[in-house]
Amino acid sequence: PDTRARTRLWRHLLAWSRRTYQDGSRGRGGC
């Protein structure tokens, strides 16, 4: 399997999760 692709996907998911969490915490009105 592609370990690099898997790591890239995991990183993308983590970033998206953190962005969603931050948006919800700020009330979806940041940046």
N, CA, C and O atoms as a Tripos MOL2 file, in Angstrom:
@<TRIPOS>MOLECULE
protein
  124   123    31     0     0
PROTEIN
NO_CHARGES

@<TRIPOS>ATOM
      1 N           0.8370   -1.2290    0.0000 N.3       1 PRO1
      2 CA          0.0000    0.0000    0.0000 C.3       1 PRO1
      3 C           0.8650    1.2680    0.0000 C.2       1 PRO1
      4 O           2.0700    1.2270    0.2480 O.2       1 PRO1
      5 N           0.2180    2.3650   -0.2800 N.am      2 ASP2
      6 CA          0.9800    3.6500   -0.3170 C.3       2 ASP2
      7 C           1.0270    4.2720    1.0770 C.2       2 ASP2
      8 O           0.0500    4.8680    1.5280 O.2       2 ASP2
      9 N           2.1130    4.1380    1.7240 N.am      3 THR3
     10 CA          2.2030    4.7290    3.0910 C.3       3 THR3
     11 C           2.1760    6.2540    3.0020 C.2       3 THR3
     12 O           1.6050    6.9330    3.8560 O.2       3 THR3
     13 N           2.7940    6.7640    1.9680 N.am      4 ARG4
     14 CA          2.8330    8.2550    1.8420 C.3       4 ARG4
     15 C           1.4130    8.7710    1.6030 C.2       4 ARG4
     16 O           1.0130    9.7690    2.2020 O.2       4 ARG4
     17 N           0.6810    8.1340    0.7760 N.am      5 ALA5
     18 CA         -0.7010    8.5990    0.4990 C.3       5 ALA5
     19 C          -1.5120    8.5220    1.8000 C.2       5 ALA5
     20 O          -2.3020    9.4110    2.1180 O.2       5 ALA5
     21 N          -1.2950    7.4580    2.5200 N.am      6 ARG6
     22 CA         -2.0890    7.2890    3.7780 C.3       6 ARG6
     23 C          -1.7240    8.4180    4.7420 C.2       6 ARG6
     24 O          -2.6020    9.0260    5.3540 O.2       6 ARG6
     25 N          -0.4650    8.6850    4.8690 N.am      7 THR7
     26 CA         -0.0470    9.7660    5.8080 C.3       7 THR7
     27 C          -0.6380   11.1010    5.3430 C.2       7 THR7
     28 O          -1.0870   11.9200    6.1440 O.2       7 THR7
     29 N          -0.6210   11.2870    4.0290 N.am      8 ARG8
     30 CA         -1.1480   12.5800    3.5050 C.3       8 ARG8
     31 C          -2.6440   12.6820    3.8330 C.2       8 ARG8
     32 O          -3.1280   13.7350    4.2480 O.2       8 ARG8
     33 N          -3.3420   11.6070    3.6480 N.am      9 LEU9
     34 CA         -4.7940   11.6430    3.9090 C.3       9 LEU9
     35 C          -5.0320   11.8930    5.4110 C.2       9 LEU9
     36 O          -5.8800   12.6990    5.7940 O.2       9 LEU9
     37 N          -4.2760   11.1950    6.2310 N.am     10 TRP10
     38 CA         -4.4410   11.3490    7.6950 C.3      10 TRP10
     39 C          -4.1820   12.8080    8.0900 C.2      10 TRP10
     40 O          -4.8850   13.3940    8.9130 O.2      10 TRP10
     41 N          -3.1280   13.3680    7.4560 N.am     11 ARG11
     42 CA         -2.7770   14.7720    7.8090 C.3      11 ARG11
     43 C          -3.9180   15.6880    7.3720 C.2      11 ARG11
     44 O          -4.2980   16.6080    8.0970 O.2      11 ARG11
     45 N          -4.4420   15.4380    6.2250 N.am     12 HIS12
     46 CA         -5.5370   16.2880    5.7160 C.3      12 HIS12
     47 C          -6.7560   16.1750    6.6460 C.2      12 HIS12
     48 O          -7.4100   17.1680    6.9650 O.2      12 HIS12
     49 N          -7.0320   14.9610    7.0590 N.am     13 LEU13
     50 CA         -8.2000   14.7520    7.9340 C.3      13 LEU13
     51 C          -7.9860   15.4870    9.2670 C.2      13 LEU13
     52 O          -8.8920   16.1360    9.7890 O.2      13 LEU13
     53 N          -6.7930   15.3670    9.7870 N.am     14 LEU14
     54 CA         -6.4970   16.0090   11.0800 C.3      14 LEU14
     55 C          -6.6560   17.5350   10.9430 C.2      14 LEU14
     56 O          -7.2450   18.1950   11.7990 O.2      14 LEU14
     57 N          -6.1200   18.0620    9.8570 N.am     15 ALA15
     58 CA         -6.2100   19.5260    9.6500 C.3      15 ALA15
     59 C          -7.6840   19.9340    9.5230 C.2      15 ALA15
     60 O          -8.1090   20.9370   10.0960 O.2      15 ALA15
     61 N          -8.4480   19.1520    8.7760 N.am     16 TRP16
     62 CA         -9.8660   19.5030    8.5910 C.3      16 TRP16
     63 C         -10.6040   19.4400    9.9390 C.2      16 TRP16
     64 O         -11.4140   20.3060   10.2720 O.2      16 TRP16
     65 N         -10.2950   18.3950   10.6870 N.am     17 SER17
     66 CA        -10.9680   18.2430   12.0000 C.3      17 SER17
     67 C         -10.6190   19.4450   12.8900 C.2      17 SER17
     68 O         -11.4870   20.0160   13.5490 O.2      17 SER17
     69 N          -9.3560   19.8070   12.8940 N.am     18 ARG18
     70 CA         -8.9430   20.9480   13.7730 C.3      18 ARG18
     71 C          -9.6240   22.2220   13.2770 C.2      18 ARG18
     72 O         -10.0970   23.0240   14.0820 O.2      18 ARG18
     73 N          -9.6770   22.4090   11.9760 N.am     19 ARG19
     74 CA        -10.3000   23.6430   11.4330 C.3      19 ARG19
     75 C         -11.7950   23.6610   11.8110 C.2      19 ARG19
     76 O         -12.3250   24.7000   12.2040 O.2      19 ARG19
     77 N         -12.4450   22.5420   11.6920 N.am     20 THR20
     78 CA        -13.8810   22.5100   12.0320 C.3      20 THR20
     79 C         -14.0620   22.7910   13.5200 C.2      20 THR20
     80 O         -14.9560   23.5440   13.9060 O.2      20 THR20
     81 N         -13.2330   22.2010   14.3390 N.am     21 TYR21
     82 CA        -13.3500   22.4040   15.7980 C.3      21 TYR21
     83 C         -13.1370   23.8910   16.1300 C.2      21 TYR21
     84 O         -13.8750   24.4720   16.9260 O.2      21 TYR21
     85 N         -12.1330   24.4800   15.5170 N.am     22 GLN22
     86 CA        -11.8540   25.9060   15.7940 C.3      22 GLN22
     87 C         -13.0190   26.7680   15.3070 C.2      22 GLN22
     88 O         -13.4350   27.7070   15.9860 O.2      22 GLN22
     89 N         -13.5280   26.4450   14.1460 N.am     23 ASP23
     90 CA        -14.6540   27.2430   13.5970 C.3      23 ASP23
     91 C         -15.8450   27.1740   14.5570 C.2      23 ASP23
     92 O         -16.4660   28.1940   14.8590 O.2      23 ASP23
     93 N         -16.1560   25.9740   15.0300 N.am     24 GLY24
     94 CA        -17.3090   25.8170   15.9270 C.3      24 GLY24
     95 C         -17.0510   26.5680   17.2310 C.2      24 GLY24
     96 O         -17.9540   27.1950   17.7850 O.2      24 GLY24
     97 N         -15.8290   26.5000   17.7090 N.am     25 SER25
     98 CA        -15.5240   27.1640   18.9940 C.3      25 SER25
     99 C         -15.6270   28.6870   18.8240 C.2      25 SER25
    100 O         -16.0510   29.3950   19.7380 O.2      25 SER25
    101 N         -15.2430   29.1660   17.6680 N.am     26 ARG26
    102 CA        -15.2910   30.6540   17.4630 C.3      26 ARG26
    103 C         -16.6830   31.0680   17.0030 C.2      26 ARG26
    104 O         -16.9710   32.2600   16.8960 O.2      26 ARG26
    105 N         -17.5510   30.0920   16.7290 N.am     27 GLY27
    106 CA        -18.9040   30.5130   16.2880 C.3      27 GLY27
    107 C         -18.9130   30.6650   14.7750 C.2      27 GLY27
    108 O         -19.7250   31.4240   14.2460 O.2      27 GLY27
    109 N         -18.0750   29.9990   14.0960 N.am     28 ARG28
    110 CA        -18.0490   30.0550   12.6120 C.3      28 ARG28
    111 C         -18.0080   31.4930   12.1570 C.2      28 ARG28
    112 O         -18.7770   31.8740   11.2750 O.2      28 ARG28
    113 N         -17.1460   32.3000   12.7210 N.am     29 GLY29
    114 CA        -17.0660   33.6960   12.2340 C.3      29 GLY29
    115 C         -15.6310   34.1720   12.3450 C.2      29 GLY29
    116 O         -15.3970   35.3220   12.7140 O.2      29 GLY29
    117 N         -14.6850   33.3380   12.0430 N.am     30 GLY30
    118 CA        -13.2680   33.7600   12.1770 C.3      30 GLY30
    119 C         -12.5810   33.8920   10.8340 C.2      30 GLY30
    120 O         -13.1810   33.6280    9.7920 O.2      30 GLY30
    121 N         -11.3300   34.2970   10.8580 N.am     31 CYS31
    122 CA        -10.5660   34.4120    9.6130 C.3      31 CYS31
    123 C         -11.2710   35.3770    8.7060 C.2      31 CYS31
    124 O         -10.8080   35.6320    7.5950 O.2      31 CYS31
@<TRIPOS>BOND
     1     1     2 1
     2     2     3 1
     3     3     4 2
     4     3     5 am
     5     5     6 1
     6     6     7 1
     7     7     8 2
     8     7     9 am
     9     9    10 1
    10    10    11 1
    11    11    12 2
    12    11    13 am
    13    13    14 1
    14    14    15 1
    15    15    16 2
    16    15    17 am
    17    17    18 1
    18    18    19 1
    19    19    20 2
    20    19    21 am
    21    21    22 1
    22    22    23 1
    23    23    24 2
    24    23    25 am
    25    25    26 1
    26    26    27 1
    27    27    28 2
    28    27    29 am
    29    29    30 1
    30    30    31 1
    31    31    32 2
    32    31    33 am
    33    33    34 1
    34    34    35 1
    35    35    36 2
    36    35    37 am
    37    37    38 1
    38    38    39 1
    39    39    40 2
    40    39    41 am
    41    41    42 1
    42    42    43 1
    43    43    44 2
    44    43    45 am
    45    45    46 1
    46    46    47 1
    47    47    48 2
    48    47    49 am
    49    49    50 1
    50    50    51 1
    51    51    52 2
    52    51    53 am
    53    53    54 1
    54    54    55 1
    55    55    56 2
    56    55    57 am
    57    57    58 1
    58    58    59 1
    59    59    60 2
    60    59    61 am
    61    61    62 1
    62    62    63 1
    63    63    64 2
    64    63    65 am
    65    65    66 1
    66    66    67 1
    67    67    68 2
    68    67    69 am
    69    69    70 1
    70    70    71 1
    71    71    72 2
    72    71    73 am
    73    73    74 1
    74    74    75 1
    75    75    76 2
    76    75    77 am
    77    77    78 1
    78    78    79 1
    79    79    80 2
    80    79    81 am
    81    81    82 1
    82    82    83 1
    83    83    84 2
    84    83    85 am
    85    85    86 1
    86    86    87 1
    87    87    88 2
    88    87    89 am
    89    89    90 1
    90    90    91 1
    91    91    92 2
    92    91    93 am
    93    93    94 1
    94    94    95 1
    95    95    96 2
    96    95    97 am
    97    97    98 1
    98    98    99 1
    99    99   100 2
   100    99   101 am
   101   101   102 1
   102   102   103 1
   103   103   104 2
   104   103   105 am
   105   105   106 1
   106   106   107 1
   107   107   108 2
   108   107   109 am
   109   109   110 1
   110   110   111 1
   111   111   112 2
   112   111   113 am
   113   113   114 1
   114   114   115 1
   115   115   116 2
   116   115   117 am
   117   117   118 1
   118   118   119 1
   119   119   120 2
   120   119   121 am
   121   121   122 1
   122   122   123 1
   123   123   124 2
@<TRIPOS>SUBSTRUCTURE
     1 PRO1         2 RESIDUE 1 A PRO
     2 ASP2         6 RESIDUE 1 A ASP
     3 THR3        10 RESIDUE 1 A THR
     4 ARG4        14 RESIDUE 1 A ARG
     5 ALA5        18 RESIDUE 1 A ALA
     6 ARG6        22 RESIDUE 1 A ARG
     7 THR7        26 RESIDUE 1 A THR
     8 ARG8        30 RESIDUE 1 A ARG
     9 LEU9        34 RESIDUE 1 A LEU
    10 TRP10       38 RESIDUE 1 A TRP
    11 ARG11       42 RESIDUE 1 A ARG
    12 HIS12       46 RESIDUE 1 A HIS
    13 LEU13       50 RESIDUE 1 A LEU
    14 LEU14       54 RESIDUE 1 A LEU
    15 ALA15       58 RESIDUE 1 A ALA
    16 TRP16       62 RESIDUE 1 A TRP
    17 SER17       66 RESIDUE 1 A SER
    18 ARG18       70 RESIDUE 1 A ARG
    19 ARG19       74 RESIDUE 1 A ARG
    20 THR20       78 RESIDUE 1 A THR
    21 TYR21       82 RESIDUE 1 A TYR
    22 GLN22       86 RESIDUE 1 A GLN
    23 ASP23       90 RESIDUE 1 A ASP
    24 GLY24       94 RESIDUE 1 A GLY
    25 SER25       98 RESIDUE 1 A SER
    26 ARG26      102 RESIDUE 1 A ARG
    27 GLY27      106 RESIDUE 1 A GLY
    28 ARG28      110 RESIDUE 1 A ARG
    29 GLY29      114 RESIDUE 1 A GLY
    30 GLY30      118 RESIDUE 1 A GLY
    31 CYS31      122 RESIDUE 1 A CYS
